[in-house]
Amino acid sequence: MSAATPTTGRPRAFDEDAVLERAAEVFWRRGYEGASLTALTSAMGINRPSLYATFGSKEELFKRAFSRYHERQVATARAALDQPSAYASIEAFLRSSADGLTAEDHPPGCFSIQGGLACAPENARISESLAAGRAATEAALRERLSRAAAEGDLPEGVDPGALARFVMVISEGHAVHAAAGAARADLHASVDIAMRALGTAVS
């Protein structure tokens, strides 16, 4: 009896990036716990065995989808912060955020907030992952503002960490309002007020 001919693994019949994008939208709209496997596989266009074979579990699928989203968000934030002054960097960050929160190519609001606002104790890792993502964005802000302080671009006595947290609070508040239907113009009007308030403290 001749030896069996070696076989190679069957190639995936789907684009992994594309299915992650579709999964992210389901998690974004329904949250982690509200996203059923039926809804996920239907949106992704794959069956459950393929989901488990490729991603291992629903939790790992979520983490992969969020990681992909978060990498883009951090890149966008860093680009916005690449301005010549602290004031201009904060304004660019908030306006870029307002545009992103109301973009038409994804659900309104922010995946990192909508994806896991409330999770049962057994899913606490999901909320922790999302919080870590937001913390990374805040760290990028803090890094930029710390550099501004070192360069004398922030008035003496202004705490870069507290200022970064303040800017994040505005951005995250906008995310909640965008998810509830606030228009882009509404968010930019709020940025106008925030920048006037920050004018005396930052510039």
Protein Blocks (a to p, Z undefined) as FASTA:
>chain_A
ZZdddddddddfbdfklmmmmmmmmmmmnojmlmcfklmmmmnopafklmmmmnopaklm
mmmmmmmmmmmmmmmmmmmmmcfbfklmmmmmmmmmmmmmmcckbcehjfklmmmmpacf
klmmmmmmmmmmmmmmmmmmmmmmmmmmmnopacehiafklmmmmmmmmmmmmmmmmmno
pafklmmmmmmmmmmmmmmmmZZ
